[in-house]
Amino acid sequence: MVPLINSAPLALSFLFQRLKWPVPMSRWRTAKEIRNLLNKPETRSSTTNALLDYLDQCRTESEVCEILTIVFLTSSVNRPKHEELVLRIHCPSILADMILERTYGQGYSTGGWGTAHSGDAPGDFVSGSYFEEHKTAHVPPIFLNNLCRLESLSGYPLVQHWAYEWKTLRDKVGTRYTRYPYYFDGAGDARAGITSQCWQRMREVYLSAYLRTLAYAVSEWHMPQRIAEDYCVDMVYGVAGFFDVEPGARPAWLSDLPEEFCGQSTDFQHLGRRLLESARTEEMKLVSLNTPIALSVQKFANLTLSAHLVTPDFELPEDDSLYEKMSFLFIADTFELKGPQGEISVEEACKKGKTGDGVAVCSSLTPMPFGAWQSDYFSMGLNVAAPYIVPGAEIQCTCETINSIAPNGKVVSTTQIWNDNWTPQYPRGGSTRCGSATMIEQEVLDKSKERLGRKLAYFIRLRIWDREKDYDEYSESEKTFFMIGL
């Protein structure tokens, strides 16, 4: 047994090793705990030493960026000294410099990335079958898409060089050739259409090779550095503000209402009205809901509800669907989820029906970058009051909610998130067991209806993934309902 006095370094070592856990949600929780220890006076010194030691051992650019992100998210007075930190960085990159400058200020980068690549690829270099098969499996397709776009614009073979950097780095660090992690789901679940977003060790090699490719393009092909920086931000691990939003418990007002929608002969209108009444407070009204169904009722299922302002003659379109339009919030200069959403006009957000049209009360918030640790919430769809509902509003985060703040400083909408018996598994076309609910001030909603000359309606959608036999594939079924709101 380790004496208590000597247990802290061992505990910190175990904590930092959890940053290698293949589940992004777990890495986020780990990063948050490390950040919290850095912010506490009694644990700051030992945690700083552990962080510097861990950084010193990082053998890939992506690992360095993950550690630097934790430092960025730490209170400015509790961060390690810049000069101590940069001495431990042995795998510099453009993204590492971006994080350092957003942490310590302009000019506080480390440099060195101009030579942090493998040089020219041999003329006869061939990428190989493993790289080709897994270049959109271990990492999201956006990284390949980014390089293809740059290649078409510049004429330089960036995708081939990515493969070359990948091979060189893989040979150097000795990363194993791995395929789908069946140890999480089992081969049967994977064949049945159930998957997990798992970050295996090979992911670090692909991402680091991507950064090395951008470094090579700037230093050898004279790509403007600013362009390379724009293509680095898709790798950012966490952003200030949203990093601190803590998932709460499933709201008590939901009770077992979502599960009642799964009945064989369910009255969606009756249940929908009960749900809206249950959520309503004196000043706020539910305008968006996305919640998993309880595991005791259905293993893979979720219920969504969205509010829409529709013209008096509106009828659902042929595809029987309504949706929230994506709203971008560009935060590459700050790496903080804060500020005004991108403008969306009513005309841009309109969905034509068989007759008339409708616009969603909410928009799907998409910060750029969004922070890969918390990607599950953005995969689900994180809805906030749309810009045309609250003109001039800004997004701000607290530890409990994501808020829309009107120009007069008043909170006019709140979005809360929760995990419901969360696991990394999700069905094809679905998301993990995260939930969200958005409430908006009743007065703001009433004024929007009057200003736009529309009436309030709700669209309810129940999705269930099920199978008849244990060895069958999961198939999706869907029920929808449209009703004029309360």
N, C-alpha and C positions, 0 to 999 in steps of 0.2 A: 504493500500500500504506500502511495506517495504521501509524505508528510504534508500537512495543510500549507505550511509556509512555502513549500516548493511547488505547489500545485498550479499557481497562476501562470507561469510560463508554459506549462504543459497544456493547460486549458486554452490559452491563446493560440498555441500551435494547432490544436485540434480545430479551433474556430476558423483560423485562416485556411486550413485545408478544406473546409466546407465550401470555399469559393471554387473548388474544382468539382463540386457536386453537379451532376448533369441536368438538374432541374432549375430553370431560370428563377422560379418563384423562391426556391430555397436559397439561391445565391443572393437574391434581393434581401431576404431576411437576414442572411449572414452579413452582407454589406452594411445593413442598417445597424446591426448590433455592434459591429466594429466601429462605425461612425459614432454611436452613442458612447462607447468606451473611450474614444478619443476626446469626446466633449466633457467627460467627467474628470474633475481634478485628481481624484484618488486613483484612477486607472489610466490617465493620459500618458504618463511616462512609459509604463510597461507596454502599453498598446502601440505607442509610437515606435519603440524599439522592435517589437514584433513585426510591425508593418514594414519598417526599413529592411529588416532581415529577409522578409518574404519577397519584397521588391528586388532585393539584391540577387535572389535566386531565380527570378523570372527569366525564362529562356525564349519567350516569344513576345512580339509587339502587342498582341491583344491582351495578354496577361498584365503587362505594364499599364495599359490603358485602363484596365479594370481597377487596379489599385489606385491609380491617379484619380479616377472618378470618385472613389471613397474619400480621398483627401479633399477634392473639390467640394463635396457635399458636407464636409466638416466645418464647423464654425471657424471663421477666419483667425480668431485668437488661439485656437486649439490645434491648428495644423502643424505638421512638422516644418522645420525651417527649410526654405527653398534650397539652400546650398547643401543641406544634408540629404535632401530628397534626390536631387539630380545626380549626386555622386553614385546612387544606387541604380540608376537607369542604364542598363546595358543593351537594351533593344529600343533605340529611339525611333520615333515615327512622326509624321505630320500630325496625326491625331493626338499623340502625346503632347506635342507642343501647343496644340489648340487648347487642350485641357489645362495645361500649366498656365497659359496666359489668362484663362478665365478664372483661374484659382488665385494666382499671385499678382496678376496685372500684366499689361502690355510690355513686351520685352523680356519677360521672365521665362522664356522657353529654354530648352537645353541644346537644340540643334543636333547636328550629327547624323540626321536621317538622310542627308544627301548622298552618303556612302553606305547607308544601311540597306543594301540590296546585293544581288548576286552577280551583277554585271550583265554583259551581253549573253543572250541565249545562243548556244551553238546553232549553226545554220541548219543542221539536220535534226534538231530536237523535235521529238514527238511527245505529246502530253501523256499518253498512256490511257488504258481503259478505266483504271480505278478513278483517276482524276475526272475523266469525262462523266463517269457514272454518278459520281457523288458531289459534283460541283454545285448542284442545287439541292442536295440532300443534307449535307452537314451544315450548310449555311443557307439562308434564304435566297431565292432567285434574284433578288434585287442587286446583289453584288455582281453576278454575271451580266445582268441587264445594264448596269452602270458601265462596265468595261466595254460591252458591245456598243453602247451609245458613244462612248469616247473614241472607240476604234473607228466607228463610221464617220465621226467628225474630223479625226486627226489623220487617219490612214495608217496609224501605227498598230502593230499586232499586240494589243494589250492583253487579250485573252490568252494568247500563247505565252506571253511573258508571265502571266499569273501562274500558268501551269509550271513554268520553269522555276519560278520562285517557290512554288509549293513543293516541287520535287527536291530542290536544294535544301530547303528548310526541314522537310520530313526526314531526309537522309541525315541531317545534322542532329536533330533531336531524337530520332529513332521512334517516332510515334507509330503505333500499330495501325495496320489496315483494318478498320472496323466497319461493320455494316449496321443494319437496324438493331437497336438495343432490345432484343426480345426478352432480356432478363427483367425488363420493366413490365411489358404487356403480355408476353407469351406469344408464340407463333400463331396460336389459334385466334387471339384477339386481333392481331395485325391482319391476318387473312380475312377476318370478318368485317374489317373496315374501321377498327378502333386503333387510334395511334396516339403517340405522345410527342411533345416537342422536347427532345432531349439533346443537351449539348455535350457531345462526346469530345474526347481529347483532340480528335482530328479537326474539330471545328477551329481550334486555336491556330492550327497550321494553315487552313484555308484563309482565315481572316488576316493573319499576319502576312501571308503571301500577298494578299490584296493590298495591304498597306505598303509593302515593299515594292509592289508594282507601281503604285502611285508615286512613291519616292523616286523610282527609276525614271518614270515618265517626266518628272519635273527636272531632275538633274541631267538626264541624258537626251531626252527628246524635247526639252525646253517647254513643257506644258506649264502654263501660268500656275503659280502656287495656289492662287485663290480658287481656281477650278478644282484642283486636287482636294483642297479643303472641303469644298462643297460635296465632294463624293466620299469624304471620310465620315460625315456625320451620321450615316446610316448605321455605323458601328457603335455609337454612343451607348453606354450601359445604363446610365441613369440621369435624370434631369431634376434640378432643384424644384421644390414645390410638390410635385407629384410623388417624388421619392418619399416624402413624409406623410402622405395620406395613408392612414391606417385602415385596413378593411375592418368594418364593424360586424356585429351580429346581423343575421337576417332580420329585417324589421318585424316587430311584433304585430304590426297591423296587417301583415300578409296572412297571419294565422295559417289555416290550411286551404285558403282560397285558390292558390295556383293549382293544388292537387285536385280540387273539385272539377277543374276544367277537363281532366282526363277521363271523366265518366263517360259511359256509353251514350247516354241521351242527355247531354248537358245543355242547359239553356244559357248560351254565351251572353246574351243580353242581360239576363238577370244577374249572373255572376259578375259580369263586367261592371254593372252599376254598384253591386255590393263592394267590389274591390275599390272603386273610386271613392265611395262613401267612407270606407274603412281608412283609406289613406289621407283623407281630407282633414286639414286643420282649419282654424279660424281664418288664417290669411293665405295658406298655401294649398295648391291643387296638384295632384299627380298628373304629369304629362309624358312620362316615359318610364317604362319598367322592362327589365330583362332579368329573369330569375330562373334558376334551375328548378326542376320538379324534385320533390323529396325522393331520396333513393328507395324508401319503403314503398313508393308507388310506381316509379319508373326509373330504371338505371340511367338511361340517356334521354333526357327530354328537357325542353325549356319553354317558358311562356314569355311572350313580349307584348307590350301594350304601348301604343304611341298616339299622341294627340295631333290632330291636324285641323287647320282652318280651311274650310271648303266653301265654295260658292253655293248658293241656295239650290241650284239645279244639279249638284254633283252626284254622279253615279260611279261606282268602282270601275276601273278600266278592265279590259278583257283578261289581263293577267292576274286580276284579283290581288294586287299588292300595292302597298304604300311604304315609303321608306324615308329616312332622314338623310339629307344630303351631307356629304363630308365638308367639314369646315377646317381649313388649315390654319395653323398658328406657327409661324416661322420663328424659331428661337435659337438658331445656330449661333447668334452673336452672344447669347447669354447662357444657354443651356439651362434655362429656367422656365417652367410652365407658368407664365404670367404675361398679361397684356391683352390687347384687343384681338379678337378672331379676325380671320380674313373676311372681307366683305362678300356677302351673298345677297343678291337681290331676290325679291319675291318671284320675279320672272324666271330666274335661274333655278329656283327651288321648286317651281310648279310641277305637279304631276297631272297630266291630262287624264280625265276620266272618259267614260262613254259619253257623258255630257258634263260640262263644267270642268273645274280643276281644283286641286288642293295643295296646300303647303304644310309641311310638318312644323310643329311648334318648336321642336328641337333640331339641332344639327349634330352630326357625329364629329366630335372634337378629334382632330388629328394633328398633334404637335409635330414639328419637324426640327430636330429629332425627337423621338418619343421616349427613348430609354428601354433597351432590350430586356432588362431585368423584369419589367412590369408589362411585357408585351401581351400577356393574357387578357388584361383589361381592355386594351385597344383592339385586340382580336374580337372580343365580345361586342365592342362598340360602346364608347363612352359619350353619352349624349348630354348636351348642355343647351340652354336657351339659345335659339338661332339669332344671328345678328339682326335680322329684319323684325324680330319680336322685341328685342331690347337694343335699339340703335345706340352705338357708342359704348356698349358695356365692355368690361374687361374681365378676363379670367383670373381668379386668384385661388390658391389652395390653402386649406388649413389642415390640421392633423386628422380631421374627420370628414371633410367634404371638399368638393370642387365647386366654387361659387362663381356666379355671374354678378358683377358689381356695376350698377347703373352709374352714369356720369355724376349723379348727386351723392355717390358713395354708399347707397343703400344696396343690401343684398337682395336681389330679385329672383334668383333661382339657386337651388342647391342640388348637387348630385352626390349621392353616397354610394359606396361600393362595399361588397361583402364576399366572403368565400363560404360555400355551403358544402361541407364534407369534401373539401377540395382534393383532387388527385391530378396528376399530369395527363391523364387519359381524356380523350375527347373523340366523338364520332366524326366521320368524314362529313365536312360541311358545317360542323358545329364548333363549339368552343368548350373550354374547361368550365368547371363548376364555379364560376364567378357570377355575381349579381350586381345590378345597379338600379337605382331609382332616382328620377329627377322631379323635383317639385318647383313650381313657379308661383309667384305671388298672384293671387286672384285678380287684383286690380290691374296688374300689367296685362294679364290675359284678356280681361274685359276690354281694355283700351285697344289692344291689338285687333280684337274682333271688330270693334267699331271703326277703327282707322282703316282696316283692310276690307271692310264690308263683307265679312264672312261669318260662318257659324262654326262652332266647335264640334268635332267628331273624333271618334276613337277607332283605331284599327287594332284588333287582337289577333295574335298568331300563336298557335300551339304546334310545336314540332316534336315528334317522337321518333326515336330510332329503336327498332325492335326486330326480333327474329322469332320464327316459329320454333326452331330446334336449336340446340346448343351449338351445332356445327354449321348452321346457316350463316350467311352474311347478314349484317344489319341493314335494314332498308328504312328509309325515312318516309313518314306520313305527316301530313299537315292539315290543320283545320284553321280557317280564318273567319273572322266576323267583323263587320263594319257597323257602327252605330253612331247615332247623333248623341253628343255628350250631354252631361248634366248641366 
